């Protein structure tokens, strides 16, 4: 018995076969901004971030924008409303 996908050509989906240098931050439309005065370093944003782009600073948490995809989960889950989603500046 032949596998049903045995006859699919390798070049059918070039996006999946070539590596891209793009990071999630390259296509993000909105980005989280941390209000350092409101952040109590509770780590809720860190726990909920699906890509772990939240980084710990001495007195607050901040965002690694290179890997942040702008999903807004951190802002939505922050119990202190210390994170706001803002429009990404035009390049």
Phi and psi in degrees as GROMACS dihedral restraints (atoms count N, CA, C in turn):
[ dihedral_restraints ]
;  ai    aj    ak    al  type     phi  dphi    fc
    3     4     5     6     1   -89.4    20    10
    4     5     6     7     1   139.2    20    10
    6     7     8     9     1   -64.9    20    10
    7     8     9    10     1   138.4    20    10
    9    10    11    12     1   -62.3    20    10
   10    11    12    13     1   -22.1    20    10
   12    13    14    15     1   -98.9    20    10
   13    14    15    16     1     8.2    20    10
   15    16    17    18     1   -64.5    20    10
   16    17    18    19     1   -27.3    20    10
   18    19    20    21     1   -98.5    20    10
   19    20    21    22     1    11.0    20    10
   21    22    23    24     1   -80.9    20    10
   22    23    24    25     1   125.3    20    10
   24    25    26    27     1   -67.4    20    10
   25    26    27    28     1   150.2    20    10
   27    28    29    30     1   -66.2    20    10
   28    29    30    31     1   -25.6    20    10
   30    31    32    33     1   -95.7    20    10
   31    32    33    34     1    15.0    20    10
   33    34    35    36     1   -63.7    20    10
   34    35    36    37     1   -36.7    20    10
   36    37    38    39     1  -126.7    20    10
   37    38    39    40     1    85.3    20    10
   39    40    41    42     1   -64.1    20    10
   40    41    42    43     1   -24.2    20    10
   42    43    44    45     1   -63.1    20    10
   43    44    45    46     1   -39.0    20    10
   45    46    47    48     1   -82.4    20    10
   46    47    48    49     1   -11.1    20    10
   48    49    50    51     1  -104.1    20    10
   49    50    51    52     1   -12.7    20    10
   51    52    53    54     1  -116.1    20    10
   52    53    54    55     1   132.9    20    10
   54    55    56    57     1   -72.6    20    10
   55    56    57    58     1   143.2    20    10
   57    58    59    60     1  -112.9    20    10
   58    59    60    61     1   144.0    20    10
   60    61    62    63     1   -84.6    20    10
   61    62    63    64     1     2.1    20    10
   63    64    65    66     1   -72.1    20    10
   64    65    66    67     1   143.4    20    10
   66    67    68    69     1  -109.2    20    10
   67    68    69    70     1   161.1    20    10
   69    70    71    72     1   -54.0    20    10
   70    71    72    73     1   -35.1    20    10
   72    73    74    75     1   -64.9    20    10
   73    74    75    76     1   -17.0    20    10
   75    76    77    78     1   -74.5    20    10
   76    77    78    79     1   -21.7    20    10
   78    79    80    81     1  -120.7    20    10
   79    80    81    82     1    10.0    20    10
   81    82    83    84     1   -71.7    20    10
   82    83    84    85     1   139.9    20    10
   84    85    86    87     1   -99.0    20    10
   85    86    87    88     1   -32.6    20    10
   87    88    89    90     1  -125.2    20    10
   88    89    90    91     1   149.4    20    10
   90    91    92    93     1  -136.2    20    10
   91    92    93    94     1   149.0    20    10
   93    94    95    96     1   -81.9    20    10
   94    95    96    97     1   140.0    20    10
   96    97    98    99     1  -124.3    20    10
   97    98    99   100     1   126.8    20    10
   99   100   101   102     1   -91.3    20    10
  100   101   102   103     1   128.2    20    10
  102   103   104   105     1   -86.1    20    10
  103   104   105   106     1   104.8    20    10
  105   106   107   108     1   -62.4    20    10
  106   107   108   109     1   -25.9    20    10
  108   109   110   111     1   -73.3    20    10
  109   110   111   112     1   -29.1    20    10
  111   112   113   114     1   -90.6    20    10
  112   113   114   115     1   -23.9    20    10
  114   115   116   117     1   -69.5    20    10
  115   116   117   118     1   123.9    20    10
  117   118   119   120     1  -105.5    20    10
  118   119   120   121     1     9.3    20    10
  120   121   122   123     1    60.5    20    10
  121   122   123   124     1    45.1    20    10
  123   124   125   126     1   -79.9    20    10
  124   125   126   127     1   -17.9    20    10
  126   127   128   129     1    75.0    20    10
  127   128   129   130     1    11.8    20    10
  129   130   131   132     1   -63.6    20    10
  130   131   132   133     1   -42.5    20    10
  132   133   134   135     1   -60.0    20    10
  133   134   135   136     1   -42.2    20    10
  135   136   137   138     1   -62.1    20    10
  136   137   138   139     1   -41.5    20    10
  138   139   140   141     1   -67.4    20    10
  139   140   141   142     1   -35.6    20    10
  141   142   143   144     1   -90.8    20    10
  142   143   144   145     1   -14.2    20    10
  144   145   146   147     1   -64.2    20    10
  145   146   147   148     1   120.8    20    10
  147   148   149   150     1   -72.6    20    10
  148   149   150   151     1   -18.5    20    10
  150   151   152   153     1  -114.4    20    10
  151   152   153   154     1     5.8    20    10
  153   154   155   156     1    53.4    20    10
  154   155   156   157     1    48.4    20    10
  156   157   158   159     1   -94.7    20    10
  157   158   159   160     1    -0.7    20    10
  159   160   161   162     1   -80.7    20    10
  160   161   162   163     1   127.9    20    10
  162   163   164   165     1  -119.4    20    10
  163   164   165   166     1   145.6    20    10
  165   166   167   168     1   -84.0    20    10
  166   167   168   169     1   130.4    20    10
  168   169   170   171     1  -111.5    20    10
  169   170   171   172     1   172.7    20    10
  171   172   173   174     1   -55.8    20    10
  172   173   174   175     1   -40.0    20    10
  174   175   176   177     1  -125.4    20    10
  175   176   177   178     1     3.7    20    10
  177   178   179   180     1  -159.9    20    10
  178   179   180   181     1   175.5    20    10
  180   181   182   183     1  -104.5    20    10
  181   182   183   184     1   147.3    20    10
  183   184   185   186     1  -132.3    20    10
  184   185   186   187     1  -178.0    20    10
  186   187   188   189     1  -120.0    20    10
  187   188   189   190     1   135.1    20    10
  189   190   191   192     1   -88.1    20    10
  190   191   192   193     1   102.2    20    10
  192   193   194   195     1   -70.0    20    10
  193   194   195   196     1   -17.8    20    10
  195   196   197   198     1   -66.3    20    10
  196   197   198   199     1   -34.2    20    10
  198   199   200   201     1  -108.4    20    10
  199   200   201   202     1    -7.9    20    10
  201   202   203   204     1   -70.5    20    10
  202   203   204   205     1   130.1    20    10
  204   205   206   207     1   -96.8    20    10
  205   206   207   208     1    -1.2    20    10
  207   208   209   210     1    75.9    20    10
  208   209   210   211     1    29.8    20    10
  210   211   212   213     1   -71.8    20    10
  211   212   213   214     1   -25.6    20    10
  213   214   215   216     1    85.5    20    10
  214   215   216   217     1     3.0    20    10
  216   217   218   219     1   -62.0    20    10
  217   218   219   220     1   -40.5    20    10
  219   220   221   222     1   -60.1    20    10
  220   221   222   223     1   -45.0    20    10
  222   223   224   225     1   -66.2    20    10
  223   224   225   226     1   -38.4    20    10
  225   226   227   228     1   -68.4    20    10
  226   227   228   229     1   -35.7    20    10
  228   229   230   231     1   -89.4    20    10
  229   230   231   232     1   -15.1    20    10
  231   232   233   234     1   -63.7    20    10
  232   233   234   235     1   116.2    20    10
  234   235   236   237     1   -72.1    20    10
  235   236   237   238     1   -14.4    20    10
  237   238   239   240     1  -104.5    20    10
  238   239   240   241     1     3.4    20    10
  240   241   242   243     1    52.5    20    10
  241   242   243   244     1    41.5    20    10
  243   244   245   246     1   -88.9    20    10
  244   245   246   247     1    -4.3    20    10
  246   247   248   249     1  -122.1    20    10
  247   248   249   250     1   127.5    20    10
  249   250   251   252     1  -118.6    20    10
  250   251   252   253     1   143.4    20    10
  252   253   254   255     1   -92.1    20    10
  253   254   255   256     1   126.4    20    10
  255   256   257   258     1  -123.5    20    10
  256   257   258   259     1   155.8    20    10
  258   259   260   261     1   -67.7    20    10
  259   260   261   262     1   137.5    20    10
  261   262   263   264     1   -67.2    20    10
  262   263   264   265     1   133.7    20    10
  264   265   266   267     1   -64.1    20    10
  265   266   267   268     1   147.2    20    10
  267   268   269   270     1   -67.8    20    10
  268   269   270   271     1   140.1    20    10
